[in-house]
Amino acid sequence: MTIDATMVGRSYSAAAEPYQVGREKIREFAEAIGDPNPAYRGNDPIAPPTFAFVLSARALDLLLADPDLGLRLDRIVHGAQKFNYVRPIKAGDEVTATATITTVRKAGDVEVIMYETVLSTVDGEHLATSTATVSHNRPSSQNGESA
Amino acid sequence: MTAVEVGAELPSLTVTVRRDTLVRYAGASGDFNPIHYSDRMAVAIGLPGVIAHGMLTMAQAIRVVTDWLDDPADLLEYGVRFTKPVVVPDDDKGATVTFSAKVEKVADGKAEIDITAIADEQKVLGRAKAVVRVS
């Protein structure tokens, strides 16, 4: 159980479980980040930019649960995050997320994994792409050939 | 759309992050990693104590840009590196994070904005950059 460059290209689709974005969820999220912007409230709100990360979570959960990767949540650090937006996410959108591993680098016991999550509506409209870099510090006993 | 010149500084923003802020963010985001509410769990992985969700700091930082834009829908790209954790003590004062931003480039109807995030006199985000649509 380890991770290497052969894992690049592995894809995790949460398409079976689209996320329906609701007006009140957007408001709750805006309140939680302390953002009073009126664009995130009212009858026809858009979501705050980083809400895209919440939408990517179902695909990330599948990646984290892949037994071939053997990742441990308590050993993962979120190193970098980027979003590219096609249009804002709005209340009423039904969003699917597909995460794909794009880079794997190793430095000793630390594995640096970059993955890209494409967010689209169930009708196939591309909304945003999230790119995340995480570091996973694998326990040495679990690592490699001697195990 | 917002008009802009290279070198322009955006109004800065200071936020206070307390333990209840983290509890609320955990609930709204679904990120229930215990290092964001349990000192015991945070210390167990080598942190000084409970830290803020990096995604919360990222969400707060972009307000410097979206508060300044006429319409937050004009945000096209936004990326950060999480360079230092924001440690949130279990008291009424919490942690204070100050965000500032400066326009670095304007071309082809887009502006590149660099964002700085400081907590406890240290940068907590690296290479924090937004690209926005401008007139």
Interface residues (C-beta under 8 A of the other chain):
Chain A: E28 F29 E31 A32 I33 G34 D35 N37 A39 Y40 I46 P48 P49 T50 F53 V54 A57 L73 D74 R75 V77 H78 G79 A80 Q81 K82 F83 N84 Y85 R87 P88 T131
Chain B: V15 T21 R24 Y25 G27 A28 S29 G30 D31 N33 M41 I45 G54 M55 L56 M58 A59 Q60 I62 R63 T66 D67 D71 P72 A73 L75 L76 E77 Y78 G79 V80 R81 F82 R127
